[in-house]
């Protein structure tokens, strides 16, 4: 008996092909974002039809904004999963229904919930049903909002997104249906007699995406036919190709951890902001410098700079000016003669938490309250600073052959006439410091500025003291007066720990 001929469109083969194209291993645990719309429903059917079937669960996010319609969407998704034998979970989003910024807030909360569910279920891959028309609408929306070239691109087919608590593992978001058109998705389902849900809010012209979908694109078709819409798609692809070329030309320019970071910040905050040589940007033509600066600030702060701010920055950069610029969210960009310094915001203990970036989150700087009084550092012993860093002190017998440490985090001094406990405090007005090898003392604020520490961070550099004398500005050179000499019999070892 011959085996029955396979259908020309065998749905059991659809998902394996998409998975291979997306680099998804057969054994990966997957979470499908199931809205109930045509795109996610088609993807669910393909996943359920695959042989062998992948390890997939479906999650429906109920935004609770459309009353009975939202409830019906959730029931439809649950019943469809039950019929196909796919595990299902319903997630509930809590949102303010005010229309201002509702799309962005709903999207951020939806992805947060889905990312948390993906981690909770033991997976790291989240599937969404975005298709080609979604991508075109996104490009047009970004164009109308005046984004820079680097932001003028559609949704990526796959990317890693670190949503949720600080330190959470990133979730890989994959959009397997991006090559398909909206009409193709619906035609595939209709041909098999399968149903889906239509979101009534997709007709609400209060939302910009719906105005693009129902007003702008139909007008483009009316004026130029279907070819005009295809030309827009081709233009979008050309922009992406150009952007990729420009990205490769400037990809080597990146923020580096500031050399003073250990002296002024807790370990979890050292990678925030950064420094980069100014010459790297100065060597670029203005359009490339503008594009690179937009990308650097977007990566560094989690928010794209406004056009006026970006133009002002590029003007100052090209003119060789040294200046400080305040950016959104309390960030600062310092243009120095030889480098650019991106300084994260410092919040006082009572300040409210800043809103998290939904698509490119950064750990909010901890609300550190610096002590007004002097802390005691036992000798030997250790003291913990308010931000979690620690300072230790110990006495060791001097050995002639022992080299004196030259690193910024561990120093040795002559221990003669020193008795514990030592003191630890933070900079105060009027402080002066005589660092090792310098011809004399200088104002501490000047010393820190010369070491590249921005003014926002100087108050967080700990000082080890003996009475009124500053023995060590932690993270930098020890004091000259206590330098180790050949006649030193005991040494004081001070170290700054993460």
C-alpha positions as CSV (number, residue, x, y, z in Angstrom):
1,X,0.0,0.0,0.0
2,X,1.5,3.4,-1.0
3,X,1.7,6.2,1.5
4,X,-0.7,9.0,0.9
5,X,0.8,12.0,-1.0
6,X,1.7,14.9,1.2
7,X,-0.2,18.2,0.8
8,X,1.7,20.7,-1.4
9,X,1.7,23.0,1.7
10,X,2.6,20.6,4.4
11,X,2.3,22.6,7.7
12,X,4.4,20.0,9.5
13,X,7.4,21.3,7.6
14,X,6.8,25.0,8.1
15,X,8.2,25.4,11.6
16,X,11.4,23.3,11.2
17,X,12.3,25.6,8.2
18,X,11.6,28.8,10.2
19,X,13.5,27.4,13.2
20,X,16.6,26.6,11.1
21,X,16.5,30.1,9.5
22,X,16.3,31.7,13.0
23,X,19.0,29.4,14.5
24,X,16.6,27.8,17.0
25,X,17.7,24.4,18.1
26,X,15.1,21.6,18.1
27,X,15.5,21.1,21.9
28,X,15.0,24.8,22.8
29,X,12.1,25.6,25.2
30,X,9.9,28.2,23.4
31,X,7.3,30.7,24.6
32,X,4.8,32.0,22.0
33,X,3.2,35.4,22.5
34,X,-0.4,34.4,21.5
35,X,-2.6,37.5,21.1
36,X,-5.3,35.6,19.2
37,X,-4.7,37.7,16.1
38,X,-4.1,36.0,12.7
39,X,-0.3,36.2,12.9
40,X,0.2,34.5,16.3
41,X,-2.6,32.0,15.5
42,X,-0.9,30.9,12.3
43,X,2.4,30.5,14.1
44,X,0.7,28.4,16.8
45,X,-0.8,26.1,14.2
46,X,2.6,25.6,12.5
47,X,4.3,24.9,15.9
48,X,1.6,22.4,16.8
49,X,1.8,20.7,13.4
50,X,5.6,20.3,13.5
51,X,7.0,16.8,13.8
52,X,8.6,16.3,16.2
53,X,6.7,19.0,18.0
54,X,8.9,21.6,19.7
55,X,8.8,22.2,23.4
56,X,6.4,25.2,23.2
57,X,4.1,27.0,25.6
58,X,1.7,29.9,24.7
59,X,1.2,33.0,26.8
60,X,-1.7,35.5,26.3
61,X,-1.3,38.9,27.8
62,X,-4.6,40.4,28.9
63,X,-4.3,44.2,29.0
64,X,-7.8,44.6,30.4
65,X,-8.5,47.7,28.3
66,X,-11.3,46.4,26.1
67,X,-13.7,44.9,28.6
68,X,-15.7,41.9,27.2
69,X,-13.6,41.9,24.1
70,X,-10.4,41.3,26.0
71,X,-12.1,38.5,28.0
72,X,-13.2,36.9,24.7
73,X,-9.7,37.1,23.3
74,X,-8.3,35.3,26.3
75,X,-11.0,32.6,26.1
76,X,-10.3,32.1,22.4
77,X,-6.5,31.7,23.0
78,X,-7.0,29.3,25.9
79,X,-9.5,27.1,24.0
80,X,-7.3,27.0,20.9
81,X,-4.3,25.9,22.9
82,X,-6.5,23.2,24.6
83,X,-7.6,22.0,21.2
84,X,-4.1,21.8,19.9
85,X,-2.6,20.4,23.1
86,X,-0.3,23.3,23.7
87,X,0.3,24.4,27.4
88,X,-1.2,27.8,28.0
89,X,-0.9,30.6,30.5
90,X,-2.8,33.9,30.8
91,X,-0.9,36.9,32.0
92,X,-2.6,40.1,33.3
93,X,-1.2,43.6,32.7
94,X,-2.0,46.5,34.9
95,X,-2.2,49.7,32.9
96,X,-3.5,53.2,33.1
97,X,-6.1,53.5,30.3
98,X,-5.3,57.1,29.6
99,X,-4.5,57.3,25.8
100,X,-1.4,59.4,26.1
101,X,1.5,57.0,25.4
102,X,-0.8,54.0,25.9
103,X,0.7,52.0,23.0
104,X,4.3,52.3,24.3
105,X,3.2,51.5,27.9
106,X,1.2,48.5,26.9
107,X,4.1,47.2,24.8
108,X,6.6,47.7,27.6
109,X,4.4,45.9,30.1
110,X,3.6,43.1,27.6
111,X,7.2,42.3,26.9
112,X,8.1,42.5,30.6
113,X,5.5,39.9,31.5
114,X,6.4,37.7,28.6
115,X,10.1,37.9,29.4
116,X,9.4,37.0,33.0
117,X,7.2,34.0,31.9
118,X,9.9,32.8,29.5
119,X,12.4,32.7,32.3
120,X,10.0,31.2,34.8
121,X,9.2,28.3,32.3
122,X,12.9,27.6,31.8
123,X,13.2,29.0,28.4
124,X,15.1,31.9,26.9
125,X,13.3,32.2,23.5
126,X,10.1,34.2,23.0
127,X,8.3,34.0,19.6
128,X,6.1,36.8,18.3
129,X,4.0,37.0,15.2
130,X,5.2,40.2,13.6
131,X,5.0,40.2,9.8
132,X,6.2,42.4,7.0
133,X,3.4,45.0,7.2
134,X,4.1,45.5,10.9
135,X,7.7,46.2,10.0
136,X,6.7,48.8,7.3
137,X,4.4,50.5,9.7
138,X,7.1,50.7,12.3
139,X,9.6,52.3,9.9
140,X,7.0,54.9,8.8
141,X,6.1,55.7,12.4
142,X,9.8,56.3,13.3
143,X,10.2,58.4,10.1
144,X,7.3,60.6,11.1
145,X,8.7,61.0,14.6
146,X,12.0,62.3,13.2
147,X,14.3,59.4,14.3
148,X,17.9,59.4,13.2
149,X,19.0,57.1,10.4
150,X,20.2,54.5,12.9
151,X,16.7,54.3,14.3
152,X,15.0,54.2,10.9
153,X,14.7,50.5,10.5
154,X,12.0,48.0,11.1
155,X,11.7,45.3,13.8
156,X,14.7,42.9,13.8
157,X,14.1,39.3,13.0
158,X,15.8,38.3,16.3
159,X,17.4,40.2,19.2
160,X,18.2,39.8,22.9
161,X,16.2,41.8,25.3
162,X,17.2,42.2,29.0
163,X,13.8,43.0,30.6
164,X,12.9,42.8,34.3
165,X,15.1,43.0,37.4
166,X,18.7,44.1,37.2
167,X,20.9,41.1,36.4
168,X,18.1,39.1,34.8
169,X,19.2,36.8,32.0
170,X,18.4,38.2,28.5
171,X,15.5,36.7,26.6
172,X,15.9,36.1,22.8
173,X,13.0,37.5,20.9
174,X,12.4,35.9,17.5
175,X,9.9,37.1,14.8
176,X,9.7,34.1,12.4
177,X,6.9,35.6,10.2
178,X,8.6,38.8,9.1
179,X,8.9,37.7,5.5
180,X,5.1,37.3,5.2
181,X,2.6,39.9,4.4
182,X,-0.6,40.5,6.4
183,X,-2.7,39.3,3.5
184,X,-0.6,36.1,3.1
185,X,-1.1,35.3,6.8
186,X,-4.9,35.6,6.6
187,X,-5.1,33.7,3.3
188,X,-3.2,30.8,4.7
189,X,-5.6,30.5,7.7
190,X,-8.7,31.1,5.5
191,X,-7.7,28.3,3.1
192,X,-7.8,25.9,6.0
193,X,-11.0,27.2,7.5
194,X,-9.3,28.5,10.6
195,X,-10.4,31.5,12.6
196,X,-8.7,34.2,14.6
197,X,-9.6,37.2,16.6
198,X,-9.7,40.8,15.4
199,X,-8.6,43.4,17.9
200,X,-11.2,46.2,17.9
201,X,-8.7,48.7,19.0
202,X,-6.9,48.3,15.7
203,X,-9.5,50.6,14.2
204,X,-9.1,53.3,16.9
205,X,-7.5,56.3,15.1
206,X,-6.3,57.8,18.4
207,X,-3.3,55.5,17.9
208,X,-0.7,56.6,15.4
209,X,-0.1,53.1,14.0
210,X,-3.8,52.7,13.1
211,X,-3.7,56.1,11.3
212,X,-0.7,54.8,9.3
213,X,-2.5,51.5,8.6
214,X,-5.9,52.8,7.7
215,X,-5.2,56.3,6.3
216,X,-1.7,56.8,5.1
217,X,-1.0,53.5,3.4
218,X,-4.4,53.4,1.6
219,X,-3.7,57.0,0.4
220,X,-0.3,55.8,-0.9
221,X,-2.1,53.0,-2.8
222,X,-4.6,55.4,-4.2
223,X,-2.0,57.7,-5.5
224,X,0.5,55.2,-6.8
225,X,-1.0,51.8,-6.7
226,X,0.3,48.7,-4.9
227,X,3.7,49.4,-6.5
228,X,4.0,52.5,-4.4
229,X,3.7,50.5,-1.2
230,X,6.2,48.0,-2.5
231,X,8.5,50.9,-3.3
232,X,8.2,52.0,0.4
233,X,9.3,48.5,1.4
234,X,12.2,48.7,-1.0
235,X,13.2,52.1,0.5
236,X,13.0,50.7,4.0
237,X,15.3,47.8,3.0
238,X,17.7,50.3,1.3
239,X,17.8,52.4,4.5
240,X,18.6,49.3,6.5
241,X,21.4,48.3,4.2
242,X,22.9,51.8,4.3
243,X,22.6,51.8,8.1
244,X,24.4,48.4,8.3
245,X,27.2,49.8,6.2
246,X,27.5,52.9,8.4
247,X,27.3,50.8,11.6
248,X,30.2,48.7,10.4
249,X,32.2,51.9,9.7
250,X,31.7,53.2,13.3
251,X,31.3,49.9,15.3
252,X,34.8,50.2,16.7
253,X,33.8,53.4,18.6
254,X,32.4,52.3,22.0
255,X,32.3,53.4,25.6
256,X,34.9,52.1,28.0
257,X,34.8,51.8,31.7
258,X,36.2,55.0,33.2
259,X,39.6,54.5,34.9
260,X,38.3,56.2,38.0
261,X,35.2,53.9,38.3
262,X,36.5,51.7,41.1
263,X,37.3,54.8,43.2
264,X,33.8,56.3,42.9
265,X,31.3,53.6,42.2
266,X,30.0,50.3,43.5
267,X,30.8,47.2,41.4
268,X,27.3,47.0,39.8
269,X,27.5,50.6,38.5
270,X,31.0,50.7,37.0
271,X,29.9,49.9,33.5
272,X,27.3,52.7,33.4
273,X,28.3,55.6,31.1
274,X,31.9,55.5,30.1
275,X,34.7,57.3,28.4
276,X,36.0,57.3,24.8
277,X,38.7,59.2,22.9
278,X,37.5,62.4,21.3
279,X,39.8,61.9,18.4
280,X,37.8,58.8,17.2
281,X,34.8,61.0,16.6
282,X,36.7,64.0,15.4
283,X,38.2,61.9,12.6
284,X,34.8,61.2,11.1
285,X,32.8,63.2,8.5
286,X,30.0,65.1,10.2
287,X,27.2,62.8,9.1
288,X,29.1,59.8,10.4
289,X,30.0,61.5,13.6
290,X,26.4,62.5,14.1
291,X,25.2,59.0,13.5
292,X,27.9,57.5,15.8
293,X,27.1,60.0,18.6
294,X,23.4,59.2,18.4
295,X,24.1,55.5,18.7
296,X,26.6,55.9,21.5
297,X,24.2,58.1,23.6
298,X,21.3,55.8,22.9
299,X,23.3,52.8,24.0
300,X,24.8,54.6,26.9
301,X,21.7,56.2,28.4
302,X,18.9,54.0,27.1
303,X,17.2,57.0,25.5
304,X,17.8,58.6,22.1
305,X,18.9,62.3,22.3
306,X,16.6,64.9,20.8
307,X,17.5,66.4,17.5
308,X,18.3,69.9,18.9
309,X,20.5,68.3,21.6
310,X,22.3,66.1,19.1
311,X,23.0,69.0,16.7
312,X,24.4,71.1,19.6
313,X,26.7,68.2,20.7
314,X,28.0,67.7,17.1
315,X,28.6,71.5,16.7
316,X,30.6,71.6,20.0
317,X,32.5,68.4,19.1
318,X,33.4,69.7,15.6
319,X,34.4,73.1,16.9
320,X,36.7,71.6,19.5
321,X,34.8,73.1,22.4
322,X,35.1,71.7,26.0
323,X,31.7,71.8,27.6
324,X,29.2,69.9,29.8
325,X,25.8,68.9,28.4
326,X,22.8,67.8,30.5
327,X,20.9,64.9,28.9
328,X,17.5,63.4,29.6
329,X,17.2,61.3,32.8
330,X,19.9,63.2,34.7
331,X,22.8,61.9,32.5
332,X,25.6,64.3,31.6
333,X,28.0,64.3,28.7
334,X,31.3,66.1,29.3
335,X,33.3,67.1,26.2
336,X,36.9,67.3,27.3
337,X,39.9,68.2,25.1
338,X,41.0,64.5,24.7
339,X,37.9,62.5,25.6
340,X,34.2,62.3,26.0
341,X,32.8,61.3,29.4
342,X,29.2,60.0,29.9
343,X,28.2,60.4,33.5
344,X,25.2,58.5,35.0
345,X,22.8,60.3,37.2
346,X,23.3,60.3,41.0
347,X,20.1,60.2,43.0
348,X,19.8,61.2,46.6
349,X,18.4,58.7,49.0
350,X,14.9,60.3,49.0
351,X,14.5,60.7,45.3
352,X,11.9,58.5,43.5
353,X,13.1,55.8,41.2
354,X,13.4,56.8,37.5
355,X,11.2,55.0,35.1
356,X,12.8,52.0,33.6
357,X,13.6,51.9,29.8
358,X,11.4,49.1,28.4
359,X,13.5,48.2,25.5
360,X,17.0,49.0,26.6
361,X,17.0,48.9,30.5
362,X,19.8,50.0,32.7
363,X,20.3,49.5,36.4
364,X,19.2,52.6,38.2
365,X,22.0,54.1,40.3
366,X,21.5,53.1,43.9
367,X,20.2,55.8,46.2
368,X,23.4,56.1,48.3
369,X,23.4,58.4,51.3
370,X,27.0,59.3,52.1
371,X,27.7,59.4,55.9
372,X,28.4,62.9,57.3
373,X,30.4,61.4,60.1
374,X,33.8,59.6,60.0
375,X,33.7,55.8,59.7
376,X,36.3,53.8,61.7
377,X,38.7,51.5,60.0
378,X,40.2,49.1,62.5
379,X,43.9,48.4,62.2
380,X,43.9,45.6,61.2
381,X,40.4,45.4,60.0
382,X,37.8,46.2,57.3
383,X,34.9,48.7,56.9
384,X,32.0,48.5,54.5
385,X,31.0,51.7,52.7
386,X,27.3,52.6,52.2
387,X,27.4,51.4,48.5
388,X,28.8,48.0,49.5
389,X,32.5,48.6,48.7
390,X,34.9,47.7,51.5
391,X,38.2,49.2,52.7
392,X,40.7,47.0,54.5
393,X,43.9,47.8,56.5
394,X,46.6,45.6,57.8
395,X,50.2,45.9,59.1
396,X,53.0,43.9,57.5
397,X,56.7,43.7,58.4
398,X,58.8,45.5,55.8
399,X,61.1,43.4,53.7
400,X,63.9,44.9,51.6
401,X,63.1,42.8,48.6
402,X,59.4,43.3,48.7
403,X,58.1,45.6,45.9
404,X,55.7,48.4,46.8
405,X,52.4,47.9,45.0
406,X,51.8,50.4,42.2
407,X,48.1,49.6,41.4
408,X,45.3,52.0,42.2
409,X,43.3,49.6,44.5
410,X,46.1,48.5,46.8
411,X,48.8,50.7,48.3
412,X,51.4,50.5,51.0
413,X,52.6,53.3,53.3
414,X,55.1,53.7,56.1
415,X,53.3,52.6,59.3
416,X,55.6,54.5,61.7
417,X,53.6,56.6,64.2
418,X,50.3,55.2,63.0
419,X,47.9,53.7,65.5
420,X,44.4,52.4,64.8
421,X,41.7,52.9,64.3
422,X,42.0,54.9,61.1
423,X,39.2,57.0,59.7
424,X,37.2,56.8,56.4
425,X,35.3,59.8,55.1
426,X,34.4,61.5,51.8
427,X,35.7,64.7,50.4
428,X,34.8,68.0,52.1
429,X,35.3,71.6,51.1
430,X,38.8,72.8,51.8
431,X,40.5,69.4,51.6
432,X,44.1,69.4,50.3
433,X,46.1,66.4,49.2
434,X,49.8,65.7,48.6
435,X,49.9,62.7,46.3
436,X,53.0,60.4,45.9
437,X,55.6,62.0,43.7
438,X,54.0,65.4,43.5
439,X,56.1,68.5,44.4
440,X,53.4,69.7,46.9
441,X,49.8,69.6,47.9
442,X,46.9,70.8,45.9
443,X,43.1,71.2,46.5
444,X,41.6,67.7,46.5
445,X,38.8,68.8,44.1
446,X,41.6,69.8,41.7
447,X,43.4,66.6,42.1
448,X,40.3,64.5,41.4
449,X,39.5,66.7,38.4
450,X,43.0,66.1,37.0
451,X,42.5,62.4,37.5
452,X,39.4,62.6,35.2
453,X,36.7,62.2,37.9
454,X,33.6,64.3,36.9
455,X,32.2,66.6,39.6
456,X,29.1,64.4,40.0
457,X,31.3,61.5,41.2
458,X,33.9,63.2,43.3
459,X,31.8,63.1,46.5
460,X,31.8,59.3,46.3
461,X,35.6,58.8,46.4
462,X,36.5,57.5,49.9
463,X,39.4,59.0,51.8
464,X,41.5,57.1,54.4
465,X,42.6,59.4,57.2
466,X,44.7,59.5,60.3
467,X,43.4,62.4,62.3
468,X,43.4,65.4,59.9
469,X,45.9,63.8,57.5
470,X,44.6,62.2,54.3
471,X,46.7,59.0,53.9
472,X,45.1,57.8,50.7
473,X,42.5,58.9,48.2
474,X,41.2,55.4,47.5
475,X,41.6,54.3,43.9
476,X,44.6,56.7,43.3
477,X,48.1,57.3,44.5
478,X,48.9,57.2,48.3
479,X,50.0,60.3,50.2
480,X,53.6,61.5,49.7
481,X,54.3,62.0,53.5
482,X,53.9,58.3,54.3
483,X,55.7,56.9,51.3
484,X,57.6,53.7,52.0
485,X,61.3,54.4,52.6
486,X,64.4,52.1,52.9
487,X,64.3,52.5,56.7
488,X,60.6,51.6,57.0
489,X,60.2,48.6,59.3
490,X,56.4,48.2,59.1
491,X,54.1,48.9,56.2
492,X,50.4,49.8,56.2
493,X,48.6,48.0,53.5
494,X,45.3,49.6,52.4
495,X,43.0,48.1,49.8
496,X,39.7,49.0,48.2
497,X,37.5,45.9,47.5
498,X,34.4,45.6,45.3
